[in-house]
Amino acid sequence: MILSLIVAVPAAAESSAITSVSPSVAYTGTTTTVTIGGTNFNTSSVNVKLMMDGESNITATVSSLTSTSIVCKFTLSSSKTKGAWDLVVVNEDGSEVVDSGALTIRLPMKLTAISPETAKTNEEDVEFEVTGSGLADITDLYLSRKSYGNLSATLDDIESASVTGTFDLTDMTEATYSVCVMDEFGTRRCDLSFEIATDDVGEIDISSSPSGASIYVDSEYMGTTPDIVEDLTTGYHKVSLVKAGYTDWAKMVKVTEGDTTSVDADLEAITLVTTVRPTTEATTMPTTIATTRASTIAIPTAWPTATTTTQASPVGTAGILCAAGLAVALVAARK
């Protein structure tokens, strides 16, 4: 009898593989949850990261793990390089599985303004411009409202910071709609509003006394009085008149479909009030005149002080006697 010896050889472990990545795009400045489908992932522990040549790796936080699915989160700073990154799953045993270019990092889409912000229903070619950022890859721009079908625009020029195109508003319901965009990855963004107004119109015949006043309807210049402002949607509109030298005039005026509403304004002249200020004159201070009056106060005579007696000089006395004798002699001689 021949015995057969069969030796069991362990089967080689099957390698891991990535079969799907959803979503396939993430945006700078956000935290994105990514679900990775595949086979033979290590159920004990895996490491998931994004890699690009010349860039630092971006490591994910794993929140759920099975052999066929990994759910993880990537936090992307605003400075991360835009483009396609490789997604890498590293098993506990060190084996790696790579999906090249699996996740694209992009600048987030943002809508900042649409011009115009309103149009009338049944207008066929309403030109518009939407401004924002990250718009280079959009594939659709549309008006959206709950319980209504979306109205896609015809796009003319698509750039990162602006998109231009036209809306066909034929038979569109009068309402407020959201302005939305969608990019090639299926990401949607709705940041703006657009008003579709009634196409029922009327007009206002505006005159003033005196004429020549500037006309403003809803703050938009419409000419000078007298004039007829046409194609105004039905409802109330603010009419303002402005003329130099007169008080501004304003009134809410109702426009009805197919009718002409007349407005005749009496403008009130501005009264100029002149304030006369008194002239400031120099004040002359009175001159003080000093008047000297004769004094009525008797001033007492000063008492004499000690008397000094001067004795006659002998020479002086002889001279006086001599002169007197000479005078007598002259008188006698004349006789």
C-alpha positions as CSV (number, residue, x, y, z in Angstrom):
1,M,0.0,0.0,0.0
2,I,1.3,3.3,-0.9
3,L,0.5,6.1,1.4
4,S,0.1,9.6,0.0
5,L,1.3,12.4,2.2
6,I,-0.5,15.6,1.6
7,V,1.1,18.7,3.1
8,A,-1.1,21.7,3.6
9,V,0.4,24.9,2.3
10,P,-1.0,28.1,3.8
11,A,-2.8,30.2,1.2
12,A,-1.2,33.5,0.4
13,A,-2.9,36.5,2.0
14,E,-5.0,38.5,-0.4
15,S,-3.8,42.0,-0.9
16,S,-6.0,45.1,-0.2
17,A,-7.6,47.1,-3.0
18,I,-9.4,50.4,-3.3
19,T,-12.5,50.2,-5.4
20,S,-14.2,53.6,-4.8
21,V,-13.7,57.0,-3.1
22,S,-16.7,59.2,-2.3
23,P,-16.7,62.1,-2.6
24,S,-13.9,62.5,-5.1
25,V,-13.4,66.2,-4.4
26,A,-12.7,68.2,-1.2
27,Y,-12.3,72.0,-0.7
28,T,-9.7,74.0,1.0
29,G,-10.7,75.5,4.4
30,T,-13.1,72.6,5.1
31,T,-13.3,69.2,6.9
32,T,-14.5,66.5,4.4
33,T,-15.8,63.1,5.3
34,V,-14.6,60.5,2.7
35,T,-15.9,56.9,2.4
36,I,-13.4,54.5,0.8
37,G,-14.7,51.2,-0.6
38,G,-12.4,48.2,-1.2
39,T,-11.3,44.8,-0.2
40,N,-9.2,43.1,2.5
41,F,-8.6,46.2,4.6
42,N,-7.0,45.4,7.9
43,T,-9.8,45.5,10.5
44,S,-7.5,46.2,13.4
45,S,-5.9,49.4,12.3
46,V,-5.3,51.3,9.1
47,N,-3.6,54.6,8.3
48,V,-5.2,56.8,5.5
49,K,-3.4,59.7,3.9
50,L,-3.3,62.0,0.9
51,M,0.0,62.4,-0.9
52,M,1.3,64.7,-3.7
53,D,4.9,65.1,-5.0
54,G,6.6,68.1,-3.2
55,E,3.8,68.4,-0.6
56,S,3.4,67.4,3.0
57,N,1.1,64.4,3.5
58,I,-2.4,65.0,4.8
59,T,-3.4,62.3,7.4
60,A,-7.1,61.4,7.9
61,T,-8.9,60.6,11.2
62,V,-10.5,57.2,10.8
63,S,-14.0,57.0,12.3
64,S,-15.3,53.6,11.0
65,L,-13.4,50.5,9.7
66,T,-14.4,47.2,8.1
67,S,-12.6,44.9,5.7
68,T,-14.5,46.6,2.8
69,S,-15.1,50.1,4.0
70,I,-13.2,52.9,5.6
71,V,-14.9,56.2,6.7
72,C,-12.5,59.0,7.5
73,K,-12.2,62.8,7.7
74,F,-9.7,65.1,6.1
75,T,-9.2,68.6,7.5
76,L,-7.8,70.8,4.8
77,S,-6.3,74.2,5.5
78,S,-6.9,77.2,3.2
79,S,-3.2,77.0,2.1
80,K,-3.3,73.4,0.8
81,T,-2.3,73.0,-2.8
82,K,-5.1,72.5,-5.3
83,G,-5.1,69.5,-7.6
84,A,-5.4,65.7,-7.7
85,W,-3.9,63.9,-4.7
86,D,-3.1,60.2,-4.3
87,L,-5.1,58.4,-1.6
88,V,-3.1,55.8,0.3
89,V,-4.3,53.2,2.8
90,V,-1.6,51.6,5.0
91,N,-2.5,48.4,6.7
92,E,-1.3,47.3,10.1
93,D,1.3,45.0,8.6
94,G,2.8,48.0,6.6
95,S,1.4,47.0,3.3
96,E,0.0,49.9,1.2
97,V,-2.7,50.3,-1.4
98,V,-2.6,53.5,-3.5
99,D,-5.4,55.1,-5.6
100,S,-3.6,57.7,-7.8
101,G,-5.4,61.0,-8.1
102,A,-8.4,59.7,-6.2
103,L,-9.2,63.0,-4.4
104,T,-9.1,66.4,-5.9
105,I,-8.6,69.4,-3.7
106,R,-10.2,72.6,-5.0
107,L,-10.9,76.2,-4.0
108,P,-14.5,76.3,-2.5
109,M,-17.2,77.8,-4.7
110,K,-18.7,81.1,-3.4
111,L,-21.3,83.3,-4.8
112,T,-21.2,87.0,-3.8
113,A,-23.5,88.9,-6.2
114,I,-25.8,88.6,-9.2
115,S,-26.7,91.5,-11.5
116,P,-29.5,92.3,-12.1
117,E,-31.3,91.0,-9.0
118,T,-34.8,91.0,-10.5
119,A,-36.5,90.6,-13.9
120,K,-40.1,90.3,-15.2
121,T,-41.7,87.0,-16.0
122,N,-42.0,86.2,-19.7
123,E,-38.8,88.0,-20.6
124,E,-36.9,85.7,-23.0
125,D,-33.3,86.8,-22.8
126,V,-32.4,88.2,-19.4
127,E,-28.6,88.8,-19.3
128,F,-26.9,88.3,-16.0
129,E,-23.5,88.2,-14.3
130,V,-22.7,86.2,-11.2
131,T,-19.5,87.1,-9.3
132,G,-17.7,85.0,-6.7
133,S,-14.8,82.6,-6.4
134,G,-13.9,79.0,-7.3
135,L,-16.3,79.1,-10.3
136,A,-14.0,77.9,-13.0
137,D,-15.3,74.3,-13.0
138,I,-19.1,74.9,-12.8
139,T,-21.2,73.0,-15.2
140,D,-24.6,74.4,-14.4
141,L,-26.1,77.7,-13.0
142,Y,-29.8,77.6,-12.3
143,L,-32.7,79.2,-10.4
144,S,-34.3,77.0,-7.8
145,R,-37.4,77.1,-5.6
146,K,-39.1,74.5,-3.5
147,S,-42.0,72.7,-5.3
148,Y,-40.8,74.2,-8.7
149,G,-38.6,72.8,-11.3
150,N,-35.1,74.3,-11.7
151,L,-34.5,76.8,-14.5
152,S,-31.0,76.4,-15.9
153,A,-29.3,79.3,-17.5
154,T,-27.5,79.4,-20.8
155,L,-23.9,80.0,-19.9
156,D,-21.7,82.3,-22.0
157,D,-18.4,82.9,-20.2
158,I,-17.1,81.0,-17.2
159,E,-14.2,82.2,-15.1
160,S,-13.0,81.6,-11.6
161,A,-14.4,84.9,-10.4
162,S,-17.4,85.4,-12.6
163,V,-20.0,83.7,-14.8
164,T,-22.2,85.4,-17.5
165,G,-25.2,84.0,-19.3
166,T,-29.0,84.5,-19.9
167,F,-32.2,83.3,-18.4
168,D,-35.4,82.6,-20.4
169,L,-38.2,83.5,-18.0
170,T,-41.1,82.5,-20.3
171,D,-44.1,81.4,-18.2
172,M,-42.0,81.6,-15.0
173,T,-44.0,82.1,-11.8
174,E,-43.6,85.4,-9.9
175,A,-41.5,84.5,-6.8
176,T,-38.1,84.7,-5.2
177,Y,-35.7,82.0,-6.4
178,S,-32.3,80.8,-5.1
179,V,-29.3,81.2,-7.5
180,C,-27.3,77.9,-7.5
181,V,-24.3,76.5,-9.2
182,M,-23.0,73.0,-9.6
183,D,-19.5,71.9,-10.6
184,E,-18.2,68.9,-12.5
185,F,-17.9,66.9,-9.3
186,G,-21.6,67.4,-8.4
187,T,-21.0,69.9,-5.6
188,R,-23.8,72.5,-5.4
189,R,-23.7,76.0,-3.9
190,C,-26.7,78.3,-3.4
191,D,-25.8,81.7,-1.9
192,L,-28.0,84.3,-3.8
193,S,-31.6,85.3,-4.5
194,F,-33.3,86.4,-7.7
195,E,-36.7,88.0,-7.9
196,I,-39.1,87.2,-10.8
197,A,-41.6,90.0,-10.9
198,T,-44.9,90.4,-12.7
199,D,-44.9,91.6,-16.2
200,D,-48.2,93.5,-15.7
201,V,-47.2,97.2,-16.1
202,G,-48.6,100.7,-16.1
203,E,-47.2,104.2,-16.2
204,I,-47.1,107.4,-14.2
205,D,-47.6,110.9,-15.8
206,I,-45.6,113.2,-13.5
207,S,-45.7,117.0,-13.6
208,S,-44.7,119.7,-11.1
209,S,-45.0,123.4,-10.4
210,P,-42.5,124.8,-11.2
211,S,-41.4,122.3,-13.9
212,G,-37.9,121.0,-14.5
213,A,-37.7,118.9,-11.3
214,S,-35.6,115.7,-11.4
215,I,-37.7,112.6,-11.3
216,Y,-36.7,109.5,-9.3
217,V,-38.8,106.4,-9.2
218,D,-37.6,103.9,-6.6
219,S,-34.4,105.9,-6.3
220,E,-33.7,105.6,-10.1
221,Y,-33.4,108.8,-12.2
222,M,-36.1,109.0,-14.8
223,G,-35.8,112.5,-16.3
224,T,-37.3,115.8,-15.5
225,T,-40.9,117.1,-15.1
226,P,-43.1,117.0,-17.0
227,D,-42.6,113.4,-18.2
228,I,-44.3,110.0,-18.4
229,V,-42.5,107.0,-16.8
230,E,-43.6,103.8,-18.6
231,D,-43.3,100.1,-18.1
232,L,-43.6,100.2,-14.3
233,T,-44.7,97.0,-12.6
234,T,-48.0,97.1,-10.9
235,G,-48.0,98.0,-7.3
236,Y,-46.6,100.9,-5.3
237,H,-43.5,102.9,-6.3
238,K,-41.8,105.7,-4.6
239,V,-41.8,108.9,-6.7
240,S,-39.4,111.7,-5.6
241,L,-38.9,115.1,-7.2
242,V,-35.8,117.2,-6.6
243,K,-35.2,120.8,-7.7
244,A,-32.7,123.3,-6.5
245,G,-34.2,126.0,-4.3
246,Y,-37.2,123.8,-3.4
247,T,-38.0,121.3,-0.8
248,D,-37.7,117.7,-2.0
249,W,-41.1,116.1,-2.7
250,A,-41.9,112.4,-2.3
251,K,-45.0,110.1,-2.5
252,M,-45.9,106.4,-2.8
253,V,-47.8,106.1,-6.1
254,K,-49.9,103.0,-7.0
255,V,-49.5,101.7,-10.6
256,T,-52.3,99.6,-12.1
257,E,-52.1,97.3,-15.1
258,G,-52.5,99.1,-18.4
259,D,-53.4,102.5,-16.7
260,T,-51.8,105.9,-16.4
261,T,-51.5,107.3,-12.9
262,S,-51.2,111.1,-12.9
263,V,-49.1,113.0,-10.3
264,D,-49.0,116.8,-10.1
265,A,-46.7,118.2,-7.4
266,D,-46.6,121.7,-6.0
267,L,-43.0,122.3,-4.9
268,E,-42.5,124.4,-1.9
269,A,-39.8,127.1,-2.3
270,I,-37.1,127.1,0.4
271,T,-37.4,130.2,2.5
272,L,-34.0,131.6,3.3
273,V,-33.8,133.0,6.8
274,T,-31.2,135.7,7.0
275,T,-29.8,136.2,10.5
276,V,-28.5,139.7,11.1
277,R,-25.9,139.9,13.7
278,P,-25.4,143.2,15.5
279,T,-22.3,145.1,14.5
280,T,-19.7,145.2,17.3
281,E,-18.6,148.8,17.7
282,A,-15.6,149.9,19.7
283,T,-16.7,151.4,23.0
284,T,-14.9,154.6,23.9
285,M,-14.1,154.8,27.5
286,P,-15.0,158.2,29.0
287,T,-12.0,160.4,29.6
288,T,-11.7,161.3,33.3
289,I,-11.1,165.0,33.5
290,A,-9.3,166.2,36.7
291,T,-10.7,169.5,37.9
292,T,-8.7,171.5,40.2
293,R,-10.7,173.6,42.7
294,A,-9.5,176.4,44.9
295,S,-8.9,175.1,48.2
296,T,-11.1,176.5,51.0
297,I,-8.9,175.2,53.7
298,A,-7.1,177.9,55.6
299,I,-3.4,177.1,55.9
300,P,-2.1,178.4,59.2
301,T,0.8,180.7,59.1
302,A,3.9,179.0,60.1
303,W,5.4,180.2,63.4
304,P,8.6,182.1,63.0
305,T,11.7,180.3,63.8
306,A,14.6,181.7,65.9
307,T,15.6,185.2,64.6
308,T,19.1,185.7,63.6
309,T,20.4,189.3,64.2
310,T,23.1,190.4,61.8
311,Q,25.4,193.1,63.2
312,A,26.3,196.0,60.8
313,S,29.8,195.9,59.6
314,P,31.8,199.1,60.6
315,V,33.0,199.5,57.1
316,G,29.6,199.4,55.8
317,T,28.3,202.2,58.1
318,A,31.2,204.6,57.3
319,G,30.5,204.1,53.6
320,I,26.8,204.9,54.0
321,L,27.6,208.1,55.9
322,C,30.1,209.1,53.3
323,A,27.6,208.6,50.5
324,A,25.0,210.6,52.3
325,G,27.4,213.5,52.8
326,L,28.4,213.5,49.2
327,A,24.7,213.7,48.1
328,V,24.1,216.7,50.3
329,A,27.1,218.5,48.9
330,L,25.9,217.9,45.3
331,V,22.5,219.4,46.1
332,A,24.1,222.5,47.7
333,A,26.3,223.0,44.6
334,R,23.3,223.0,42.3
335,K,21.7,225.8,44.2
